[in-house]
Amino acid sequence: DAKTTQPPSMDCAEGRAANLPCNHSTISGNEYVYWYRQIHSQGPQYIIHGLKNNETNEMASLIITEDRKSSTLILPHATLRDTAVYYCIVRVAADYQFYFGTGTSLTVIP
Amino acid sequence: NAGVTQTPKFRVLKTGQSMTLLCAQDMNHEYMYWYRQDPGMGLRLIHYSVGEGTTAKGEVPDGYNVSRLKKQNFLLGLESAAPSQTSVYFCASSPNGLAGGLKTQYFGPGTRLLVL
């Protein structure tokens, strides 16, 4: 069973904010939301994670709804180098496994 | 500090041949993982290790074996390769995975395997 649901693809204009949604309606109270991205032919790269509060780092912001059933990854000023597949993952802290779905393919357009 | 490295980068095998993929990390991480990624799909966990001398099965372990004799190395073996094992294989490592879920995985560059 898929733990997360993401749109298969999105486009974003260069310099604009990219907002990538993720639904995780069955998330439990002790599961974190992680975001990774994978640029073509490379290994996945960690972006950000959170439990219930909104988070921000140098790469992105993560907005988690109050009921925690969905979240949005925000890339504030998308560049061409942000073109990648973005994976939303939920996992329990004590769970060693990361379940990657099919992700969202983001294309940043000049 | 090289991070996570994988060898080889690319390999072609014939059906029935065997090979070992090597993953090495220099970050003193306890946890190591092997994933496979098929075209248009996300990563699926094959096996993982929570420390030297330990291994465990992931989502798709059949046809693979692993060993973690040294903390820094995690080997993935294919005893009798099949065309269905054609894929890109990624290794990852992470520090203590129990600390409140705050730790992340660091991935290697991948190994492309083609089984004819």
Backbone of each chain as ProteinMPNN parsed JSONL, in Angstrom:
{"seq_chain_A": "DAKTTQPPSMDCAEGRAANLPCNHSTISGNEYVYWYRQIHSQGPQYIIHGLKNNETNEMASLIITEDRKSSTLILPHATLRDTAVYYCIVRVAADYQFYFGTGTSLTVIP", "coords_chain_A": {"N_chain_A": [[0.847, -1.195, 0.0], [0.51, 2.176, -0.896], [2.082, 4.742, 0.843], [2.177, 7.401, 0.412], [0.899, 9.915, -1.852], [1.562, 11.459, -4.861], [1.512, 13.985, -7.435], [2.265, 12.967, -10.795], [3.826, 14.618, -12.453], [5.082, 17.99, -12.84], [5.326, 21.413, -13.908], [7.369, 24.335, -13.696], [8.035, 27.785, -13.806], [11.215, 29.257, -14.295], [12.727, 30.913, -11.57], [10.368, 31.345, -10.273], [8.264, 30.27, -7.495], [8.234, 26.87, -6.67], [5.768, 24.604, -5.909], [5.249, 21.667, -4.437], [2.973, 19.143, -3.975], [1.918, 16.677, -1.525], [0.132, 13.88, -0.523], [-0.646, 12.216, 2.428], [-2.572, 10.568, 3.846], [-2.914, 8.507, 5.64], [-1.073, 8.758, 7.594], [0.623, 8.201, 10.648], [0.845, 9.157, 14.132], [3.534, 9.106, 14.921], [5.066, 9.213, 12.688], [7.353, 10.667, 10.442], [7.629, 13.182, 7.89], [9.471, 13.105, 5.029], [11.458, 14.615, 2.476], [13.028, 13.925, -0.555], [15.161, 14.351, -3.426], [15.891, 13.445, -6.815], [18.177, 13.873, -9.18], [18.622, 13.412, -12.637], [19.95, 10.229, -13.204], [21.527, 10.284, -10.954], [22.228, 9.592, -7.442], [19.64, 9.732, -4.921], [18.948, 12.782, -3.121], [18.882, 14.249, 0.03], [16.419, 16.582, 1.157], [14.65, 17.901, 3.075], [12.915, 17.497, 6.211], [10.111, 16.843, 8.442], [7.939, 16.811, 11.347], [5.467, 17.837, 12.553], [5.485, 20.563, 12.681], [6.013, 23.446, 10.592], [8.874, 23.594, 8.474], [12.034, 24.984, 7.575], [14.872, 25.233, 5.517], [18.093, 25.8, 3.982], [17.576, 24.955, 1.446], [14.818, 24.534, 0.998], [11.309, 24.884, 1.92], [9.027, 23.298, 4.142], [5.705, 22.653, 4.409], [3.326, 21.511, 6.552], [0.088, 20.285, 6.908], [-2.381, 20.999, 9.452], [-3.772, 18.721, 10.271], [-2.021, 16.871, 9.451], [-2.302, 15.311, 7.197], [-1.484, 15.961, 4.72], [1.163, 17.556, 2.843], [3.349, 20.186, 1.683], [6.046, 20.812, -0.371], [8.169, 23.503, -0.804], [10.043, 25.167, -3.134], [11.62, 28.066, -3.145], [12.647, 29.844, -5.142], [12.81, 28.665, -8.025], [15.324, 27.059, -9.955], [16.986, 26.074, -13.028], [18.524, 23.936, -12.337], [17.047, 22.669, -10.445], [15.409, 20.909, -11.656], [14.163, 17.732, -11.444], [13.296, 14.522, -9.989], [11.05, 14.403, -7.37], [10.659, 13.056, -4.209], [8.309, 12.195, -1.793], [8.237, 10.997, 1.419], [7.061, 8.998, 4.076], [7.872, 7.987, 7.311], [8.444, 5.974, 10.203], [10.269, 6.879, 13.089], [11.814, 4.827, 14.22], [11.939, 3.021, 12.221], [13.836, 1.324, 9.899], [13.556, 1.407, 7.21], [13.135, 3.186, 4.195], [10.496, 4.091, 2.223], [10.238, 4.612, -1.022], [8.144, 6.204, -3.321], [6.772, 6.755, -6.594], [7.17, 9.395, -7.041], [7.325, 12.959, -7.955], [7.895, 14.373, -11.038], [9.607, 17.18, -11.585], [9.848, 19.851, -13.769], [11.745, 22.576, -14.521], [11.201, 25.466, -16.261], [12.814, 27.545, -18.622]], "CA_chain_A": [[0.0, 0.0, 0.0], [1.29, 3.398, -0.976], [1.921, 5.591, 2.008], [2.068, 8.776, -0.072], [0.416, 10.138, -3.206], [2.095, 12.693, -5.445], [1.238, 14.091, -8.877], [3.41, 12.405, -11.515], [4.702, 15.624, -13.053], [4.742, 19.403, -12.703], [6.236, 22.384, -14.505], [7.498, 25.583, -12.955], [8.873, 28.763, -14.503], [12.451, 29.617, -13.599], [12.613, 32.094, -10.721], [9.122, 31.302, -9.5], [8.224, 29.25, -6.452], [7.686, 25.552, -7.03], [5.02, 24.032, -4.791], [5.025, 20.254, -4.728], [2.088, 18.587, -2.948], [1.998, 15.255, -1.175], [-0.925, 13.408, 0.368], [-0.297, 11.079, 3.286], [-3.771, 10.585, 4.689], [-2.872, 7.451, 6.66], [0.107, 8.979, 8.432], [0.384, 8.025, 12.074], [1.387, 10.237, 14.933], [4.984, 9.039, 15.098], [5.727, 9.174, 11.38], [7.886, 11.904, 9.917], [7.556, 13.417, 6.447], [10.772, 13.409, 4.436], [11.517, 14.894, 1.041], [14.283, 13.714, -1.264], [15.054, 14.54, -4.865], [16.849, 12.688, -7.598], [18.505, 14.453, -10.48], [18.776, 12.304, -13.581], [21.088, 9.304, -13.148], [22.292, 10.415, -9.717], [21.582, 9.089, -6.243], [18.746, 10.697, -4.27], [19.542, 13.782, -2.244], [17.978, 14.705, 1.089], [16.053, 17.996, 1.098], [14.101, 18.432, 4.313], [11.938, 16.634, 6.844], [9.401, 17.441, 9.556], [6.957, 15.985, 12.046], [4.181, 18.526, 12.495], [5.701, 21.992, 12.48], [6.625, 23.825, 9.32], [10.322, 23.617, 8.546], [12.726, 25.699, 6.494], [16.34, 25.199, 5.511], [18.667, 26.564, 2.884], [17.107, 24.445, 0.169], [13.373, 24.522, 0.776], [10.401, 24.947, 3.066], [8.061, 22.211, 4.213], [4.463, 23.047, 5.075], [2.522, 20.333, 6.904], [-1.227, 20.727, 7.363], [-2.597, 20.778, 10.874], [-4.167, 17.328, 10.486], [-0.855, 16.106, 8.982], [-2.648, 14.389, 6.126], [-0.833, 16.38, 3.488], [2.24, 18.519, 3.007], [3.808, 20.838, 0.456], [7.446, 21.23, -0.433], [8.272, 24.758, -1.538], [11.341, 25.671, -3.572], [11.194, 29.466, -3.251], [13.037, 30.454, -6.418], [13.271, 27.498, -8.771], [16.321, 27.219, -11.02], [17.019, 24.939, -13.958], [19.156, 22.81, -11.647], [16.061, 22.016, -9.585], [14.701, 19.892, -12.432], [14.473, 16.457, -10.811], [12.146, 13.805, -9.438], [10.954, 14.705, -5.946], [9.994, 11.985, -3.492], [7.761, 12.442, -0.467], [8.309, 9.719, 2.133], [6.727, 9.028, 5.493], [8.47, 6.854, 8.008], [8.547, 6.013, 11.646], [11.65, 7.135, 13.487], [12.536, 3.594, 14.509], [11.869, 2.154, 11.042], [15.052, 1.487, 9.117], [13.273, 1.407, 5.789], [12.555, 4.337, 3.509], [9.683, 3.631, 1.104], [10.158, 5.6, -2.093], [7.116, 5.979, -4.327], [7.221, 7.121, -7.942], [7.587, 10.779, -6.99], [6.868, 13.983, -8.903], [8.937, 14.868, -11.927], [9.508, 18.636, -11.725], [10.62, 20.461, -14.85], [11.826, 24.028, -14.43], [11.232, 25.953, -17.639], [13.475, 28.864, -18.705]], "C_chain_A": [[0.878, 1.239, 0.0], [1.022, 4.248, 0.251], [1.71, 7.033, 1.595], [1.537, 8.793, -1.495], [0.918, 11.473, -3.693], [1.673, 12.778, -6.914], [2.462, 13.604, -9.648], [4.348, 13.454, -12.091], [4.158, 17.025, -12.815], [5.761, 20.227, -13.461], [6.269, 23.63, -13.64], [8.395, 26.514, -13.75], [10.085, 29.105, -13.65], [12.265, 30.913, -12.825], [11.338, 32.152, -9.896], [9.222, 30.229, -8.422], [7.617, 27.965, -7.006], [7.036, 24.965, -5.789], [4.647, 22.591, -5.137], [4.176, 19.639, -3.616], [2.328, 17.103, -2.708], [0.856, 14.926, -0.217], [-0.444, 12.192, 1.14], [-1.395, 10.94, 4.317], [-3.754, 9.535, 5.786], [-1.689, 7.609, 7.605], [-0.252, 8.819, 9.908], [1.174, 9.07, 12.855], [2.895, 10.257, 15.067], [5.736, 8.953, 13.778], [6.138, 10.574, 10.945], [7.639, 11.976, 8.419], [8.935, 13.847, 5.967], [10.581, 13.754, 2.956], [12.936, 14.667, 0.545], [14.064, 14.116, -2.719], [16.16, 13.766, -5.565], [16.995, 13.351, -8.958], [18.938, 13.304, -11.374], [20.092, 11.55, -13.395], [21.94, 9.44, -11.894], [21.548, 9.773, -8.551], [20.682, 10.147, -5.635], [19.485, 11.597, -3.289], [18.501, 14.229, -1.226], [17.686, 16.196, 0.932], [15.666, 18.512, 2.472], [13.197, 17.381, 4.94], [11.264, 17.369, 8.003], [8.415, 16.463, 10.16], [5.583, 16.643, 12.0], [4.321, 20.034, 12.331], [6.262, 22.253, 11.096], [8.126, 23.958, 9.503], [10.891, 24.377, 7.356], [14.218, 25.459, 6.634], [16.827, 25.939, 4.267], [18.166, 26.116, 1.52], [15.63, 24.711, -0.063], [12.618, 24.772, 2.077], [9.421, 23.787, 2.976], [6.87, 22.692, 5.031], [3.623, 21.799, 5.298], [1.18, 20.826, 7.437], [-1.443, 20.329, 8.824], [-2.994, 19.332, 11.172], [-3.099, 16.34, 10.005], [-1.169, 15.154, 7.841], [-2.077, 14.819, 4.782], [0.271, 17.381, 3.808], [2.605, 19.094, 1.645], [5.27, 21.193, 0.606], [7.507, 22.481, -1.295], [9.735, 25.048, -1.845], [11.111, 27.138, -3.914], [11.51, 30.148, -4.58], [13.654, 29.357, -7.289], [14.301, 27.881, -9.845], [16.3, 25.974, -11.901], [17.619, 23.706, -13.281], [18.226, 22.1, -10.677], [15.214, 21.002, -10.348], [15.139, 18.513, -11.94], [13.17, 15.739, -10.481], [12.17, 13.994, -7.931], [10.105, 13.637, -5.268], [9.564, 12.461, -2.109], [7.673, 11.095, 0.242], [7.846, 9.929, 3.562], [7.342, 7.803, 6.148], [8.472, 7.091, 9.498], [10.013, 6.163, 12.017], [12.435, 5.842, 13.649], [12.543, 2.632, 13.327], [13.099, 2.383, 10.188], [14.772, 1.678, 7.642], [12.678, 2.734, 5.33], [11.79, 3.795, 2.315], [9.538, 4.768, 0.098], [9.011, 5.243, -3.031], [7.662, 6.354, -5.689], [7.558, 8.597, -8.051], [6.917, 11.691, -7.997], [8.047, 14.45, -9.734], [8.722, 16.359, -12.153], [10.415, 19.102, -12.852], [10.568, 21.963, -14.674], [12.082, 24.565, -15.83], [11.864, 27.338, -17.694], [12.475, 29.974, -19.017]], "O_chain_A": [[1.838, 1.355, 0.762], [-0.127, 4.446, 0.646], [1.126, 7.812, 2.348], [1.695, 7.832, -2.248], [0.732, 12.497, -3.036], [1.495, 11.748, -7.565], [3.589, 13.808, -9.197], [5.548, 13.206, -12.207], [2.96, 17.227, -12.617], [6.906, 19.813, -13.641], [5.306, 23.938, -12.937], [9.405, 26.083, -14.307], [9.984, 29.227, -12.429], [11.719, 31.887, -13.343], [11.242, 32.918, -8.937], [10.129, 29.396, -8.428], [6.614, 27.988, -7.719], [7.673, 24.841, -4.743], [3.829, 22.342, -6.023], [4.591, 19.609, -2.457], [2.858, 16.384, -3.555], [0.649, 15.62, 0.779], [0.102, 11.253, 0.561], [-1.181, 11.163, 5.508], [-4.496, 9.649, 6.762], [-1.348, 6.679, 8.337], [-1.313, 9.259, 10.349], [2.039, 9.762, 12.319], [3.481, 11.314, 15.303], [6.929, 8.65, 13.765], [5.374, 11.531, 11.064], [7.463, 10.951, 7.76], [9.492, 14.835, 6.446], [9.675, 13.254, 2.29], [13.908, 15.144, 1.132], [12.928, 14.209, -3.185], [17.209, 13.475, -4.99], [16.066, 13.383, -9.766], [19.548, 12.34, -10.912], [21.178, 12.128, -13.422], [22.973, 8.779, -11.778], [20.366, 9.448, -8.668], [20.928, 11.34, -5.811], [20.504, 11.219, -2.71], [17.368, 14.55, -1.588], [18.58, 16.981, 0.617], [16.277, 19.451, 2.981], [12.758, 16.461, 4.25], [11.77, 18.381, 8.488], [8.095, 15.43, 9.573], [4.637, 16.065, 11.465], [3.386, 20.704, 11.894], [6.906, 21.389, 10.501], [8.596, 24.383, 10.558], [10.302, 24.405, 6.275], [14.76, 25.479, 7.74], [16.054, 26.618, 3.591], [18.324, 26.841, 0.537], [15.221, 25.069, -1.167], [13.196, 24.857, 3.161], [9.039, 23.353, 1.889], [7.009, 23.085, 6.19], [3.254, 21.112, 4.346], [1.138, 21.686, 8.316], [-0.771, 19.442, 9.351], [-2.604, 18.778, 12.199], [-3.259, 15.126, 10.136], [-0.366, 14.267, 7.548], [-2.192, 14.082, 3.803], [0.31, 17.971, 4.887], [2.222, 18.565, 0.601], [5.677, 21.803, 1.595], [6.956, 22.509, -2.396], [10.562, 25.161, -0.94], [10.447, 27.422, -4.911], [10.713, 30.944, -5.076], [14.868, 29.154, -7.284], [14.157, 28.887, -10.539], [15.684, 24.963, -11.566], [17.267, 22.574, -13.611], [18.572, 21.047, -10.143], [14.39, 20.31, -9.751], [16.317, 18.163, -12.005], [12.082, 16.282, -10.67], [13.197, 13.771, -7.289], [8.986, 13.349, -5.692], [10.346, 13.047, -1.361], [7.089, 10.153, -0.293], [8.198, 10.927, 4.19], [7.323, 6.709, 5.582], [8.498, 8.221, 9.983], [10.892, 5.634, 11.336], [13.599, 5.77, 13.255], [13.099, 1.538, 13.425], [13.379, 3.515, 9.794], [15.665, 2.074, 6.892], [11.829, 3.319, 6.002], [12.37, 3.108, 1.474], [8.823, 5.743, 0.327], [8.915, 4.103, -3.486], [8.869, 6.285, -5.922], [8.162, 9.022, -9.036], [6.067, 11.271, -8.782], [9.072, 14.872, -9.197], [7.774, 16.76, -12.828], [11.603, 18.783, -12.881], [9.492, 22.561, -14.675], [13.041, 24.177, -16.497], [11.503, 28.214, -16.909], [12.858, 31.139, -19.121]]}, "seq_chain_B": "NAGVTQTPKFRVLKTGQSMTLLCAQDMNHEYMYWYRQDPGMGLRLIHYSVGEGTTAKGEVPDGYNVSRLKKQNFLLGLESAAPSQTSVYFCASSPNGLAGGLKTQYFGPGTRLLVL", "coords_chain_B": {"N_chain_B": [[37.127, 13.288, 2.325], [35.11, 11.059, 0.964], [32.486, 10.262, 1.051], [29.841, 8.241, 0.056], [30.734, 5.577, -1.906], [30.596, 3.595, -4.892], [31.339, 0.558, -6.534], [31.341, -1.68, -9.324], [30.843, 1.068, -11.701], [29.371, 0.442, -13.909], [28.134, -2.534, -15.413], [28.011, -5.443, -17.42], [26.348, -8.46, -17.572], [25.999, -11.97, -18.268], [23.138, -14.104, -18.33], [22.881, -16.1, -15.458], [25.472, -15.73, -14.594], [27.612, -14.618, -11.903], [28.121, -11.92, -9.568], [29.584, -9.305, -7.551], [28.638, -6.359, -5.976], [30.169, -3.5, -4.686], [29.944, -1.384, -1.901], [31.106, 1.441, -0.264], [31.658, 3.478, 2.59], [32.835, 6.421, 4.201], [32.079, 7.734, 6.474], [31.658, 6.736, 8.925], [29.184, 5.621, 9.438], [26.493, 3.803, 10.936], [24.378, 2.482, 9.66], [23.529, 0.862, 6.63], [22.405, 0.513, 3.24], [20.93, -1.2, 0.448], [19.481, -0.445, -2.629], [17.325, -0.92, -5.474], [16.576, 0.511, -8.625], [14.213, 0.724, -11.037], [13.344, 1.579, -14.437], [11.407, 4.549, -14.522], [10.433, 4.208, -11.994], [10.325, 4.421, -8.401], [12.766, 4.022, -5.752], [13.493, 0.79, -4.501], [13.892, -1.082, -1.597], [16.391, -3.472, -1.084], [18.157, -5.007, 0.659], [19.306, -4.354, 4.0], [21.497, -3.026, 6.551], [22.112, -2.815, 9.986], [24.371, -2.544, 11.352], [27.828, -3.534, 11.779], [28.343, -6.846, 10.768], [25.674, -7.517, 10.755], [22.652, -8.104, 8.917], [19.621, -7.515, 7.042], [16.434, -8.252, 5.505], [14.872, -6.379, 2.903], [12.345, -4.837, 0.931], [12.472, -6.224, -1.548], [14.143, -8.765, -1.569], [14.754, -11.204, -2.841], [16.92, -13.282, -4.712], [19.221, -11.967, -4.178], [22.129, -11.531, -2.129], [23.77, -10.349, 0.835], [26.534, -8.872, 2.615], [28.16, -7.681, 5.549], [30.903, -7.332, 6.621], [32.794, -5.54, 7.431], [32.501, -2.375, 8.978], [32.536, -0.18, 7.262], [31.955, -1.173, 4.767], [29.601, -2.559, 2.481], [28.387, -5.26, 0.895], [26.81, -6.384, -2.06], [25.522, -9.232, -3.46], [24.99, -11.138, -6.421], [24.085, -14.242, -7.105], [23.274, -15.829, -9.257], [22.7, -14.326, -11.962], [19.803, -12.779, -13.406], [17.781, -11.65, -16.194], [15.737, -10.04, -15.144], [16.95, -8.714, -13.139], [18.232, -6.607, -14.189], [18.967, -3.315, -13.729], [19.33, -0.167, -11.965], [21.491, 0.159, -9.316], [21.544, 1.417, -6.096], [23.448, 2.401, -3.338], [23.253, 3.293, 0.093], [23.95, 5.149, 3.095], [23.501, 5.771, 6.609], [23.648, 7.643, 9.686], [23.013, 6.885, 13.165], [19.854, 5.586, 13.105], [17.781, 5.839, 14.825], [17.423, 8.089, 16.295], [15.051, 9.844, 16.916], [14.161, 9.964, 14.324], [15.561, 11.838, 12.955], [17.69, 11.587, 11.32], [19.375, 11.266, 8.203], [19.625, 9.734, 4.941], [22.508, 9.064, 2.97], [23.417, 8.904, -0.325], [25.064, 6.789, -2.75], [26.6, 7.038, -6.067], [25.49, 5.18, -7.782], [25.155, 2.017, -9.548], [25.042, 0.725, -12.709], [23.508, -2.047, -13.986], [23.36, -4.511, -16.409], [21.746, -7.32, -17.488], [22.049, -9.877, -19.676]], "CA_chain_B": [[35.874, 12.63, 2.673], [34.497, 10.704, -0.305], [31.068, 9.965, 1.217], [29.472, 6.877, -0.317], [31.221, 5.222, -3.233], [30.14, 2.298, -5.384], [32.06, -0.037, -7.654], [31.701, -0.813, -10.448], [29.828, 2.023, -12.133], [28.563, -0.191, -14.95], [28.543, -3.907, -15.643], [27.135, -6.278, -18.242], [26.451, -9.861, -17.208], [25.145, -12.932, -18.946], [22.256, -14.845, -17.423], [23.532, -17.18, -14.734], [26.746, -15.302, -14.031], [27.542, -14.03, -10.569], [28.962, -10.753, -9.353], [29.43, -8.602, -6.28], [28.719, -4.907, -5.993], [30.775, -3.014, -3.454], [29.609, -0.056, -1.414], [31.986, 1.861, 0.819], [31.4, 4.806, 3.144], [33.895, 6.856, 5.11], [31.457, 8.639, 7.431], [31.474, 5.977, 10.163], [27.754, 5.397, 9.647], [26.106, 2.469, 11.375], [23.369, 1.859, 8.819], [23.776, 0.867, 5.195], [21.238, 0.027, 2.503], [20.998, -1.414, -0.991], [18.234, -0.24, -3.348], [17.332, -1.001, -6.917], [15.645, 1.444, -9.255], [13.869, 0.359, -12.399], [12.906, 2.761, -15.198], [10.119, 5.145, -14.194], [9.963, 3.819, -10.673], [11.123, 4.866, -7.267], [13.739, 3.062, -5.238], [12.967, -0.295, -3.674], [14.941, -1.562, -0.718], [16.716, -4.884, -1.271], [18.631, -5.437, 1.974], [19.937, -3.284, 4.748], [22.317, -3.464, 7.68], [22.082, -1.853, 11.083], [25.674, -2.521, 12.001], [28.794, -4.534, 11.318], [27.982, -8.222, 11.057], [24.215, -7.723, 10.716], [21.94, -7.769, 7.685], [18.194, -7.782, 7.111], [15.772, -8.177, 4.215], [14.011, -5.244, 2.624], [11.127, -5.117, 0.166], [12.684, -7.125, -2.689], [15.426, -9.418, -1.299], [14.975, -12.477, -3.542], [17.941, -13.283, -5.75], [20.369, -11.181, -3.721], [22.655, -11.744, -0.789], [24.587, -9.219, 1.28], [27.414, -9.106, 3.76], [28.688, -6.466, 6.191], [32.006, -7.816, 7.435], [33.424, -4.348, 7.978], [31.522, -1.315, 9.16], [32.527, 0.765, 6.16], [31.647, -1.81, 3.49], [28.365, -3.335, 2.377], [28.489, -5.932, -0.384], [25.587, -6.965, -2.615], [25.886, -10.309, -4.364], [24.024, -11.83, -7.268], [24.678, -15.566, -7.308], [22.925, -16.292, -10.596], [21.993, -13.159, -12.48], [18.671, -12.959, -14.31], [17.434, -10.396, -16.874], [14.878, -9.226, -14.286], [17.801, -7.953, -12.225], [18.718, -5.42, -14.883], [18.479, -2.191, -12.951], [20.352, 0.681, -11.379], [21.58, -0.173, -7.902], [22.051, 2.498, -5.263], [23.792, 2.141, -1.961], [23.105, 4.461, 0.957], [24.308, 4.95, 4.499], [22.977, 6.789, 7.507], [24.067, 7.479, 11.075], [22.004, 6.273, 13.996], [18.529, 5.817, 12.534], [16.749, 5.802, 15.848], [17.388, 9.338, 17.057], [13.885, 10.666, 16.638], [13.901, 10.103, 12.894], [16.157, 13.072, 12.458], [18.871, 11.312, 10.527], [19.069, 11.125, 6.782], [20.433, 8.823, 4.172], [23.421, 9.597, 1.985], [23.417, 7.928, -1.403], [26.158, 6.69, -3.69], [26.27, 7.463, -7.427], [24.756, 4.142, -8.496], [25.783, 1.033, -10.437], [24.106, 0.276, -13.751], [23.721, -3.455, -14.284], [22.587, -5.052, -17.525], [21.847, -8.773, -17.551], [21.58, -10.319, -20.996]], "C_chain_B": [[35.091, 12.326, 1.4], [33.005, 10.456, -0.169], [30.799, 8.493, 0.943], [29.952, 6.613, -1.739], [30.743, 3.823, -3.601], [31.032, 1.841, -6.523], [31.423, -1.359, -8.022], [30.606, 0.207, -10.749], [28.866, 1.39, -13.145], [29.082, -1.595, -15.175], [27.509, -4.595, -16.525], [27.399, -7.732, -17.856], [25.62, -10.718, -18.152], [24.291, -13.649, -17.914], [23.01, -16.007, -16.783], [24.88, -16.808, -14.141], [26.536, -14.686, -12.648], [28.418, -12.789, -10.508], [28.671, -10.157, -7.991], [29.583, -7.114, -6.505], [29.237, -4.444, -4.634], [30.318, -1.601, -3.148], [30.538, 0.26, -0.247], [31.608, 3.268, 1.269], [32.455, 5.134, 4.193], [33.376, 7.823, 6.165], [31.183, 7.964, 8.772], [29.99, 5.75, 10.488], [27.48, 3.958, 10.06], [25.257, 1.739, 10.337], [23.739, 1.966, 7.342], [22.651, 0.124, 4.487], [21.606, -0.244, 1.045], [19.604, -1.284, -1.578], [18.434, -0.605, -4.812], [16.277, -0.023, -7.452], [15.453, 1.049, -10.699], [13.287, 1.576, -13.115], [11.52, 3.244, -14.791], [9.592, 4.814, -12.823], [10.846, 4.42, -9.602], [12.082, 3.774, -6.835], [13.042, 2.012, -4.377], [14.124, -0.897, -2.893], [15.148, -3.061, -0.877], [17.092, -5.505, 0.082], [19.192, -4.216, 2.704], [20.707, -3.875, 5.928], [22.307, -2.382, 8.748], [23.393, -1.834, 11.86], [26.548, -3.637, 11.459], [28.328, -5.929, 11.731], [26.501, -8.523, 11.022], [23.655, -7.355, 9.356], [20.47, -8.116, 7.865], [17.579, -7.587, 5.736], [14.919, -6.924, 4.117], [12.779, -5.679, 1.858], [11.316, -6.223, -0.872], [14.007, -7.875, -2.551], [15.747, -10.635, -2.164], [15.987, -12.328, -4.673], [19.204, -12.534, -5.377], [20.837, -11.67, -2.348], [23.578, -10.577, -0.447], [25.487, -9.658, 2.419], [27.962, -7.774, 4.249], [29.772, -6.914, 7.175], [32.763, -6.67, 8.093], [32.39, -3.221, 8.009], [31.413, -0.433, 7.926], [32.091, 0.156, 4.834], [30.354, -2.613, 3.566], [28.331, -3.931, 0.978], [27.136, -6.519, -0.785], [25.982, -8.001, -3.646], [24.7, -10.834, -5.16], [24.649, -13.169, -7.602], [24.45, -16.093, -8.711], [22.049, -15.227, -11.242], [20.89, -13.536, -13.467], [18.355, -11.628, -14.988], [16.558, -9.476, -16.027], [15.673, -8.401, -13.278], [18.522, -6.798, -12.922], [18.114, -4.198, -14.219], [19.648, -1.264, -12.63], [20.325, 0.435, -9.882], [22.223, 0.99, -7.148], [22.321, 1.977, -3.86], [23.6, 3.429, -1.164], [23.593, 4.111, 2.352], [23.664, 6.043, 5.327], [23.537, 6.563, 8.899], [22.927, 6.86, 11.885], [20.59, 6.596, 13.537], [17.439, 5.905, 13.563], [16.55, 7.137, 16.556], [16.238, 10.219, 16.619], [13.616, 10.859, 15.156], [14.571, 11.303, 12.281], [17.339, 12.839, 11.538], [18.492, 10.99, 9.095], [19.999, 10.122, 6.136], [21.305, 9.58, 3.176], [23.632, 8.523, 0.923], [24.71, 7.953, -2.214], [25.686, 7.045, -5.096], [25.54, 6.417, -8.246], [25.64, 3.237, -9.336], [24.734, 0.576, -11.438], [24.465, -1.152, -14.129], [22.78, -3.892, -15.401], [22.825, -6.551, -17.567], [21.225, -9.248, -18.862], [21.09, -11.76, -20.98]], "O_chain_B": [[34.478, 13.221, 0.818], [32.304, 10.439, -1.181], [31.439, 7.612, 1.518], [29.61, 7.35, -2.664], [30.517, 2.98, -2.733], [31.431, 2.638, -7.372], [30.999, -2.101, -7.135], [29.555, 0.197, -10.108], [27.695, 1.762, -13.22], [30.287, -1.842, -15.139], [26.306, -4.367, -16.4], [28.548, -8.173, -17.823], [24.658, -10.245, -18.757], [24.685, -13.781, -16.755], [23.681, -16.787, -17.459], [25.38, -17.513, -13.264], [25.428, -14.292, -12.284], [29.344, -12.63, -11.304], [27.657, -10.458, -7.361], [30.534, -6.662, -7.142], [28.808, -4.925, -3.585], [30.307, -0.733, -4.021], [30.727, -0.564, 0.648], [31.284, 4.133, 0.456], [32.904, 4.277, 4.953], [34.133, 8.637, 6.693], [30.551, 8.551, 9.651], [29.597, 5.694, 11.653], [28.138, 3.024, 9.602], [25.393, 0.529, 10.153], [24.195, 3.007, 6.87], [22.027, -0.773, 5.054], [22.487, 0.409, 0.486], [18.659, -1.916, -1.106], [19.554, -0.601, -5.323], [15.247, 0.226, -6.825], [16.397, 1.038, -11.488], [12.793, 2.5, -12.469], [10.574, 2.459, -14.72], [8.436, 5.101, -12.511], [11.962, 4.868, -9.865], [12.189, 2.731, -7.479], [12.119, 2.32, -3.622], [15.188, -1.182, -3.443], [14.192, -3.833, -0.812], [16.42, -6.412, 0.573], [19.505, -3.193, 2.095], [20.581, -5.056, 6.252], [22.471, -1.197, 8.459], [23.503, -1.183, 12.9], [26.082, -4.552, 10.779], [27.969, -6.164, 12.885], [26.1, -9.667, 11.237], [24.12, -6.411, 8.717], [20.114, -8.914, 8.733], [18.116, -6.859, 4.901], [14.328, -6.468, 5.097], [12.233, -6.755, 2.1], [10.434, -7.061, -1.059], [14.917, -7.644, -3.347], [16.902, -11.059, -2.217], [15.928, -11.395, -5.473], [20.15, -12.469, -6.162], [20.05, -12.152, -1.533], [24.099, -9.905, -1.336], [25.243, -10.662, 3.089], [28.199, -6.858, 3.461], [29.583, -6.88, 8.391], [33.307, -6.822, 9.187], [31.513, -3.147, 7.148], [30.321, 0.016, 7.578], [31.875, 0.887, 3.867], [30.055, -3.254, 4.573], [28.255, -3.202, -0.011], [26.415, -7.077, 0.042], [26.695, -7.692, -4.6], [23.582, -10.957, -4.659], [25.65, -13.221, -8.317], [25.328, -16.732, -9.291], [20.827, -15.226, -11.092], [21.024, -14.477, -14.249], [18.632, -10.574, -14.416], [16.627, -8.256, -16.176], [15.132, -7.497, -12.64], [19.327, -6.099, -12.307], [16.893, -4.059, -14.152], [20.796, -1.54, -12.978], [19.269, 0.494, -9.252], [23.294, 1.476, -7.513], [21.534, 1.225, -3.285], [23.77, 4.526, -1.696], [23.644, 2.944, 2.74], [23.324, 7.109, 4.814], [23.866, 5.434, 9.264], [21.966, 6.358, 11.302], [20.173, 7.753, 13.575], [16.268, 6.036, 13.205], [15.608, 7.293, 17.333], [16.463, 11.259, 16.0], [12.926, 11.801, 14.764], [14.19, 11.742, 11.197], [17.928, 13.793, 11.03], [17.397, 10.495, 8.827], [21.015, 9.72, 6.704], [20.896, 10.597, 2.615], [23.981, 7.384, 1.232], [25.36, 8.99, -2.348], [24.504, 7.323, -5.301], [25.016, 6.736, -9.313], [26.721, 3.627, -9.776], [23.666, 0.097, -11.057], [25.591, -1.43, -14.543], [21.57, -3.671, -15.342], [23.965, -7.003, -17.669], [20.037, -9.047, -19.117], [20.664, -12.279, -22.011]]}, "name": "protein", "num_of_chains": 2, "seq": "DAKTTQPPSMDCAEGRAANLPCNHSTISGNEYVYWYRQIHSQGPQYIIHGLKNNETNEMASLIITEDRKSSTLILPHATLRDTAVYYCIVRVAADYQFYFGTGTSLTVIPNAGVTQTPKFRVLKTGQSMTLLCAQDMNHEYMYWYRQDPGMGLRLIHYSVGEGTTAKGEVPDGYNVSRLKKQNFLLGLESAAPSQTSVYFCASSPNGLAGGLKTQYFGPGTRLLVL"}
